[in-house]
């Protein structure tokens, strides 16, 4: 019984350490992914505005504005703990 309790306490300690690491990296991961999303949405917007050529040209001002609005919306999101 004592051995089982010791094993469970080791597991609890390991789990606690892993969760602490996840929580501390959460804000950093959020910020990194947020910046990538903003960058990619802006690039797609520029493509549809005719400012970027990805192997073809397709100008659609409505789609350009749509993707720019998405980028602006993502930029407005904030990480709250």
Backbone as a chain_set.jsonl record, in Angstrom:
{"seq": "XXXXXXXXXXXXXXXXXXXXXXXXXXXXXXXXXXXXXXXXXXXXXXXXXXXXXXXXXXXXXXXXXXXXXXXXXXXXXXXXX", "coords": {"N": [[0.821, -1.2, 0.0], [1.924, 1.233, 0.801], [3.872, 1.544, -1.131], [2.306, 1.908, -3.404], [1.111, 4.379, -2.771], [3.391, 5.984, -2.765], [4.128, 5.793, -5.48], [1.903, 6.987, -6.664], [2.175, 9.561, -5.626], [4.552, 10.355, -6.86], [3.692, 10.365, -9.505], [1.742, 12.364, -9.314], [3.354, 14.592, -8.74], [4.894, 14.746, -11.094], [2.869, 15.198, -12.99], [1.929, 17.643, -12.053], [4.187, 19.28, -12.524], [4.301, 19.145, -15.336], [1.86, 20.335, -16.089], [2.255, 22.892, -15.056], [4.329, 23.799, -16.707], [2.977, 23.841, -19.159], [1.025, 25.805, -18.695], [2.627, 28.066, -18.234], [3.81, 28.423, -20.724], [1.678, 28.987, -22.287], [0.726, 31.657, -22.82], [2.844, 32.664, -24.335], [2.796, 30.932, -26.553], [0.244, 31.538, -27.531], [0.61, 34.242, -28.323], [2.547, 33.96, -30.322], [1.209, 32.347, -32.253], [-0.911, 34.036, -32.825], [0.38, 36.243, -34.021], [1.381, 34.971, -36.331], [-1.021, 34.279, -37.629], [-2.093, 36.824, -38.169], [-0.149, 37.79, -39.922], [-0.377, 35.95, -42.095], [-3.055, 36.293, -42.905], [-2.949, 38.949, -43.707], [-1.192, 38.714, -45.862], [-2.729, 37.15, -47.642], [-4.78, 38.94, -48.081], [-3.347, 40.971, -49.389], [-2.678, 39.579, -51.71], [-5.2, 39.244, -52.979], [-5.695, 41.896, -53.399], [-4.052, 42.414, -55.44], [-1.432, 42.986, -55.036], [0.462, 41.058, -54.578], [2.024, 38.273, -56.041], [1.391, 35.031, -56.422], [2.071, 32.99, -58.282], [0.071, 33.463, -60.03], [-2.47, 35.799, -60.938], [-5.074, 37.255, -59.283], [-7.43, 39.433, -58.841], [-9.539, 40.66, -56.443], [-11.326, 42.796, -54.845], [-13.237, 42.705, -52.813], [-12.702, 40.247, -51.477], [-10.129, 40.852, -50.656], [-10.576, 42.938, -48.812], [-12.123, 41.504, -46.984], [-10.299, 39.551, -45.926], [-8.484, 41.307, -44.78], [-10.054, 42.431, -42.796], [-10.393, 40.174, -41.197], [-7.734, 39.801, -40.351], [-7.418, 42.16, -38.868], [-9.321, 41.73, -36.883], [-8.271, 39.481, -35.572], [-5.956, 40.649, -34.623], [-7.029, 42.317, -32.731], [-7.747, 40.595, -30.714], [-7.0, 39.56, -27.397], [-4.87, 37.948, -25.095], [-5.986, 36.576, -22.143], [-5.422, 35.787, -18.837]], "CA": [[0.0, 0.0, 0.0], [2.824, 2.375, 0.88], [4.514, 1.663, -2.449], [1.296, 2.5, -4.285], [0.999, 5.8, -2.402], [4.607, 6.637, -3.252], [4.027, 5.878, -6.941], [0.885, 7.992, -6.97], [2.727, 10.888, -5.317], [5.503, 10.671, -7.932], [2.879, 10.702, -10.669], [1.127, 13.667, -9.04], [4.411, 15.593, -8.878], [5.211, 14.842, -12.517], [1.721, 15.833, -13.624], [1.944, 19.048, -11.624], [5.26, 19.951, -13.263], [3.919, 19.249, -16.75], [0.798, 21.338, -16.208], [2.866, 24.2, -14.812], [5.036, 24.169, -17.938], [1.978, 24.155, -20.182], [0.395, 27.083, -18.363], [3.589, 29.16, -18.403], [4.075, 28.615, -22.152], [0.413, 29.247, -22.959], [0.686, 33.037, -23.309], [3.852, 32.784, -25.389], [2.273, 30.213, -27.709], [-0.875, 32.338, -28.03], [1.143, 35.425, -29.002], [3.223, 33.503, -31.535], [0.206, 31.924, -33.234], [-1.667, 35.233, -33.183], [1.199, 37.003, -34.977], [1.406, 34.221, -37.59], [-2.342, 34.414, -38.268], [-2.191, 38.191, -38.691], [0.748, 37.858, -41.079], [-0.92, 35.186, -43.212], [-4.287, 36.938, -43.383], [-2.53, 40.153, -44.426], [-0.634, 38.288, -47.148], [-3.838, 36.751, -48.515], [-5.446, 40.19, -48.445], [-2.515, 41.63, -50.401], [-2.806, 38.809, -52.95], [-6.456, 39.585, -53.631], [-5.639, 43.304, -53.78], [-3.208, 42.491, -56.624], [-0.09, 43.436, -54.63], [1.319, 39.894, -54.401], [1.824, 37.313, -57.119], [1.721, 33.674, -56.001], [1.945, 32.11, -59.434], [-1.124, 33.844, -60.767], [-3.001, 37.058, -60.442], [-6.523, 37.22, -59.124], [-7.791, 40.632, -58.086], [-10.911, 40.688, -55.935], [-11.254, 43.773, -53.765], [-14.08, 42.248, -51.699], [-11.942, 39.255, -50.71], [-9.013, 41.556, -50.033], [-11.1, 43.619, -47.623], [-12.563, 40.468, -46.052], [-9.143, 38.999, -45.226], [-7.897, 42.363, -43.952], [-10.905, 42.52, -41.595], [-10.044, 39.027, -40.348], [-6.435, 40.111, -39.731], [-7.641, 43.189, -37.845], [-10.057, 41.1, -35.78], [-7.309, 38.653, -34.834], [-5.051, 41.56, -33.934], [-7.746, 42.884, -31.586], [-7.846, 39.593, -29.644], [-5.97, 39.632, -26.367], [-4.771, 36.789, -24.223], [-6.294, 36.885, -20.752], [-5.186, 34.633, -17.96]], "C": [[0.864, 1.263, 0.0], [3.503, 2.611, -0.464], [3.561, 2.296, -3.464], [1.152, 4.0, -4.011], [2.223, 6.577, -2.875], [4.581, 6.808, -4.766], [3.018, 6.938, -7.361], [1.418, 9.393, -6.683], [3.762, 11.306, -6.363], [4.76, 11.1, -9.192], [2.249, 12.092, -10.508], [2.148, 14.798, -9.215], [4.76, 15.818, -10.343], [4.091, 15.555, -13.274], [1.667, 17.322, -13.288], [3.009, 19.843, -12.369], [4.893, 20.154, -14.73], [2.847, 20.314, -16.95], [1.326, 22.747, -15.974], [3.602, 24.69, -16.048], [4.059, 24.578, -19.035], [1.384, 25.531, -19.933], [1.365, 28.242, -18.566], [3.882, 29.437, -19.879], [2.83, 29.045, -22.924], [0.366, 30.652, -23.562], [1.671, 33.238, -24.467], [3.368, 32.107, -26.679], [1.134, 30.993, -28.354], [-0.358, 33.51, -28.853], [1.793, 35.038, -30.33], [2.212, 33.119, -32.618], [-0.634, 33.107, -33.711], [-0.913, 36.039, -34.239], [1.258, 36.301, -36.331], [0.089, 34.363, -38.339], [-2.501, 35.798, -38.887], [-1.354, 38.322, -39.962], [0.132, 37.162, -42.295], [-2.198, 35.805, -43.765], [-3.957, 38.22, -44.158], [-1.959, 39.806, -45.797], [-1.729, 37.873, -48.127], [-4.593, 37.988, -48.983], [-4.669, 40.927, -49.534], [-2.589, 40.902, -51.746], [-4.076, 39.211, -53.686], [-6.535, 41.065, -54.001], [-4.78, 43.489, -55.033], [-1.785, 42.93, -56.313], [0.907, 42.293, -54.487], [1.0, 38.89, -55.493], [2.308, 35.95, -56.644], [1.492, 32.708, -57.153], [0.708, 32.386, -60.261], [-1.661, 35.131, -60.174], [-4.516, 36.975, -60.422], [-6.907, 38.4, -58.238], [-9.269, 40.569, -57.726], [-10.897, 41.576, -54.695], [-12.097, 43.35, -52.558], [-13.355, 41.216, -50.831], [-10.753, 39.896, -50.007], [-9.466, 42.235, -48.744], [-11.529, 42.618, -46.554], [-11.382, 39.926, -45.241], [-8.443, 40.056, -44.37], [-8.723, 42.548, -42.681], [-10.611, 41.367, -40.642], [-8.725, 39.291, -39.628], [-6.608, 41.143, -38.623], [-8.39, 42.632, -36.635], [-9.131, 40.25, -34.927], [-6.369, 39.55, -34.032], [-5.717, 42.169, -32.693], [-7.891, 41.891, -30.43], [-6.7, 39.765, -28.666], [-6.017, 38.364, -25.532], [-5.047, 37.234, -22.792], [-6.111, 35.623, -19.923], [-6.309, 34.472, -16.986]], "O": [[0.576, 2.231, -0.705], [3.685, 3.755, -0.88], [3.971, 3.122, -4.28], [1.078, 4.795, -4.948], [2.096, 7.711, -3.337], [4.971, 7.857, -5.278], [3.255, 7.695, -8.302], [1.131, 10.322, -7.437], [3.842, 12.483, -6.716], [5.14, 12.063, -9.858], [2.229, 12.889, -11.446], [1.826, 15.843, -9.781], [4.905, 16.959, -10.781], [4.355, 16.421, -14.108], [1.388, 18.153, -14.153], [2.751, 20.967, -12.799], [5.147, 21.217, -15.296], [2.928, 21.107, -17.888], [0.886, 23.692, -16.628], [3.512, 25.866, -16.401], [4.293, 25.551, -19.752], [1.255, 26.333, -20.859], [0.955, 29.306, -19.031], [4.172, 30.577, -20.243], [2.925, 29.426, -24.09], [-0.008, 30.801, -24.726], [1.356, 33.903, -25.454], [3.522, 32.659, -27.768], [1.064, 31.099, -29.579], [-0.835, 33.746, -29.962], [1.606, 35.716, -31.34], [2.353, 33.526, -33.771], [-1.023, 33.164, -34.878], [-1.498, 36.465, -35.235], [1.193, 36.958, -37.37], [0.085, 34.547, -39.557], [-2.991, 35.925, -40.009], [-1.802, 38.896, -40.954], [0.119, 37.718, -43.393], [-2.393, 35.833, -44.98], [-4.615, 38.534, -45.149], [-2.206, 40.51, -46.776], [-1.663, 38.207, -49.31], [-4.997, 38.075, -50.143], [-5.257, 41.444, -50.484], [-2.565, 41.538, -52.8], [-4.036, 39.489, -54.885], [-7.359, 41.448, -54.832], [-4.765, 44.568, -55.626], [-1.012, 43.216, -57.227], [2.096, 42.546, -54.29], [-0.165, 38.682, -55.83], [3.51, 35.741, -56.483], [0.787, 31.711, -56.998], [0.35, 31.581, -61.121], [-1.337, 35.496, -59.044], [-5.15, 36.662, -61.429], [-6.725, 38.356, -57.022], [-10.131, 40.442, -58.595], [-10.495, 41.137, -53.618], [-11.719, 43.605, -51.414], [-13.387, 41.298, -49.604], [-10.413, 39.52, -48.885], [-8.811, 42.117, -47.709], [-11.326, 42.851, -45.362], [-11.453, 39.848, -44.014], [-7.866, 39.722, -43.335], [-8.167, 42.792, -41.61], [-10.583, 41.553, -39.425], [-8.61, 39.034, -38.43], [-6.01, 41.013, -37.555], [-8.12, 43.021, -35.499], [-9.199, 40.292, -33.698], [-6.029, 39.237, -32.89], [-5.038, 42.498, -31.72], [-8.131, 42.297, -29.293], [-5.573, 40.075, -29.054], [-7.082, 37.79, -25.302], [-4.411, 38.161, -22.291], [-6.589, 34.545, -20.276], [-6.288, 33.555, -16.165]]}, "num_chains": 1, "name": "protein.A"}
